[in-house]
Amino acid sequence: MTLKNGTLQRTSFNTNFNAWQYQYKSGLYNWGLNTSLFKVIPVTARVYFRLNIDFFGVLNMPGIPKTPNNYSGLINAMFSGNSSRALQFGLRLTW
């Protein structure tokens, strides 16, 4: 700030640091939830079946794509970064 007599008066110190400049904005969540269920079915005293059902991506969260667009450099949330929900069945015989 310049005073009436022409001298320069410093009113604030500029460190070129803006506290809001480096704040992040959260995007789509990029995590998954897997679970498994099983049932043991006895056939005899020493022989039994075990039925497994595995669920991958239970909540079917879309997530952020892993890489941005090659041309624009932008991340497009229109396409999912996570795979879709999947099921896996298994049957085990133990004796």
N, C-alpha and C positions, 0 to 999 in steps of 0.2 A: 504494500500500500504506500502511495506517495503522499507525504504531508504537504501543507501549504507552502512551507519554505523550500520544497524541492528535495528534501532528504527522503531516503527510502527506509521505511519501517517494516520489518518482518513481523507478520501477525501470526503465522503458523509455520510449522516445520513439515515439509513434504518428504516422506520416506519412499514415495512411489509404491507403497503397499496399500492395497485396497482389501479390507477384511472380507468383503463380499465377493471378491473376484474369484477366489478358489473354492467356492462352495459348490458341492455336487448336487445334482438332481437325481433322485432315484428313478430308475426306469422300471421295466417289467421285471418281476422276480425270476431268477434263473436257478431253480432248484427242483428237485424231484423227490417223490416219496414212493418207496417200494415196500411191499408187504408180502407175506406168505401165510397160507393156511394149510394145515395138514390134518388128516384123520387116519388113525391106526385101526385097521380092521383085522381082528384075530381070526385065523382059520382053524388052527389047532393050538395046543399049548406052546409049541415052538415055532410055528409058521404063522406069519401075518403079512398083510398087505399094508402099505403106507401110501395114501393118496395125497399128492402135493398139488397145490394151486398157487402159483406165484403171480402177483400183480405188479407190473412195472409202470410207473407214471400214474399212480392211482388218482391224483387230483387233476391230471391232464392240464398242468400249467403251461402256458405258451412259451414263456421265456424269451430272452433276447437272442437273435441270431449271433453266432460266434464271430463272424467277420462282417465288416461293413461292405457296402456296394463298391465294386471295383471302379465304377465310373464316377459316382458322386461322392463317395466316402461317407455316406450317411447310413445309419442303421435303420432298416425298415422293419417296423414291428408288425407288418402285415403277414410276414412269414414267421413260423415258429422256430425257436432255437432248440427246443427239446423235441424228442420223438413223441409220437402219440402213445396213448395207453395200449398196453399189450398184456396178454395173459399167457401163462405157460402151465400146462398140465403134466404131471408125472405120476407114475405108478411104480412102486418098489416092492419086490417080493423078498422077504427075509426069512431064512430058515436056520 
